[in-house]
Each structure stands twice: as C-alpha cells, then as structure tokens.
Amino acid sequence: DAGITQSPRHKVTETGTPVTLRCHQTENHRYMYWYRQDPGHGLRLIHYSYGVKDTDKGEVSDGYSVSRSKTEDFLLTLESATSSQTSVYFCAIKSGTDGNTIYFGEGSWLTVV
Amino acid sequence: QKEVEQNSGPLSVPEGAIASLNCTYSDRGSQSFFWYRQYSGKSPELIMFIYSNGDKEDGRFTAQLNKASQYVSLLIRDSQPSDSATYLCASNQAGTALIFGKGTTLSVSS
C-alpha cells in the first residue's frame, strides 16, 4: 500500500462541466503523477509534479490542468469536460527506493456524457 | 518519440507452463525497466524492475534485459490461472516519468 487515495472513485458528469480529481498521499513523496488509461492506448502521462507548485506537462496534457499546493495533494482539473476525456485516471507516486518505481492509486473512473 | 512496444496478445498458456512476455523500447537512454500486472478493473501493481543486463529472478518471475537489443522480457514459471491478467512493460530515464507499453493480456487455462 503506497498510501495513495484518489477521490472520487467514480463520477459521471456532463459535457462542458468542470471536474476535479484529487490524489492524496500520506508518505511525503516528492514526485506525483496523473495518468489516464484507455483501451488501445495504454497508460499515458497527463501531468506530473516534482514538488509543491512544481508541475510539468506529459504526453496528453491538453484540456487538463493540475495544482499542487501541498506535498500530500495533487489535483487534476478538467476545465470543461468532453466525451473524449471519459477514461480511467490513475494517480501515482515515485518511491525514492525500489529503483524509483512508481506506485499507483486505485483509480478514478470518469464518464462524460 | 520514445516508445515501448508490446504484443497485445492474448497469450494463452496451460496451467503449469512457462509464459514468456516480451517488450521492446526505442530510447537507448532508458535506464530502468519495470513489469506491472493489472487485473481487470484494478490498478497496475509492480511485479519487478530491472536495470542491469541479464536476468533477475523473484519467485516464479524472471525479468531479462538486453540493452544492446533494446529488449526486455518477463518469464512466469509454473503459470497459474491467477496469473491471468494484463502485463505492462515500462521504461524510464533518470528523472523522467515511466513510459508504458499498451500491455499484453495473458490467459492461463486450468
């Protein structure tokens, strides 16, 4: 258990509405990540953070923003949700040991209708 | 573009057999390689990582790395029905996020 909690775990929202997913970790890890997973595409990096207020874009960052005001929380925001953002979203942290392995949260299932 | 390639499968093996999962990567700067297992509806969980050429064994699992060929594999000995899952290969360079392959689905029949 990497001490990662994602919320909400399941959400259905309407096109055009803003959505925020929260990732909370309890072990003071510096690096946190947001991935999305879709059939045929695998896991793709959206954004990541390497410290409080330090974030950077990943492969599929368009339409997403992130914030990290505290070490323990990494928020992913869809400013105006679209159907193409229907996906499973995984938060992850990087362990300082274990060869810099990343560990995943349980996932957030988002459906945009 | 940095890529990790896996055969999507499904790979089907009988119970007790050896399952061999393969992965190639495009970025010669990649330093570490990871195998994750993902059951349907669950998050990926780490099986093992490898960063040196050769073999690394952990129980029934053996990871093999050949940097010259840019090839990583995972062998599962004595495959069990509970090993049926999607296996994800990933690579990274120092200081970057993991890049994942699309995964190989393994089915172990009893």
Boltz contact constraints between the chains, C-beta under 6 A:
constraints:
  - contact:
      token1: [A, 33]
      token2: [B, 97]
      max_distance: 6.0
  - contact:
      token1: [A, 42]
      token2: [B, 100]
      max_distance: 6.0
  - contact:
      token1: [A, 42]
      token2: [B, 102]
      max_distance: 6.0
  - contact:
      token1: [A, 42]
      token2: [B, 103]
      max_distance: 6.0
  - contact:
      token1: [A, 43]
      token2: [B, 100]
      max_distance: 6.0
  - contact:
      token1: [A, 45]
      token2: [B, 97]
      max_distance: 6.0
  - contact:
      token1: [A, 48]
      token2: [B, 97]
      max_distance: 6.0
  - contact:
      token1: [A, 90]
      token2: [B, 43]
      max_distance: 6.0
  - contact:
      token1: [A, 99]
      token2: [B, 32]
      max_distance: 6.0
  - contact:
      token1: [A, 99]
      token2: [B, 49]
      max_distance: 6.0
  - contact:
      token1: [A, 101]
      token2: [B, 46]
      max_distance: 6.0
  - contact:
      token1: [A, 101]
      token2: [B, 49]
      max_distance: 6.0
  - contact:
      token1: [A, 102]
      token2: [B, 98]
      max_distance: 6.0
  - contact:
      token1: [A, 104]
      token2: [B, 43]
      max_distance: 6.0
  - contact:
      token1: [A, 104]
      token2: [B, 44]
      max_distance: 6.0
  - contact:
      token1: [A, 106]
      token2: [B, 43]
      max_distance: 6.0
  - contact:
      token1: [A, 107]
      token2: [B, 43]
      max_distance: 6.0
